[in-house]
Amino acid sequence: MTTAYIPASLPVRIDEDLCIANKGCTACVDSCPLDVLAIDMIKGKAYMKFDECWYCMPCEKDCPTGAVTVDIPYLLR
């Protein structure tokens, strides 16, 4: 029996329907102090390239469309 690998959810979620990186927006990438966000040049959308989030939240606060959500773990709230 094979077990399917289910990846853990990332702490930063990008709603691709709301993301306007394809129009030149880089607010979330620019505001991240750890440089864990990037723009996928093919899709024209932001994404989390490294799972090293400190839950500091400037990416969520600076996003002009509300496309970025930081999922803060229960024990850190």
Secondary structure, DSSP 4 states (H G I P E B T S, - for coil): -PPPP-PPPPSEEE-TTT--GGGT--HHHHH-TT--EEEETTTTEEEE-SS------HHHHH-TTS-EEE---GGG-
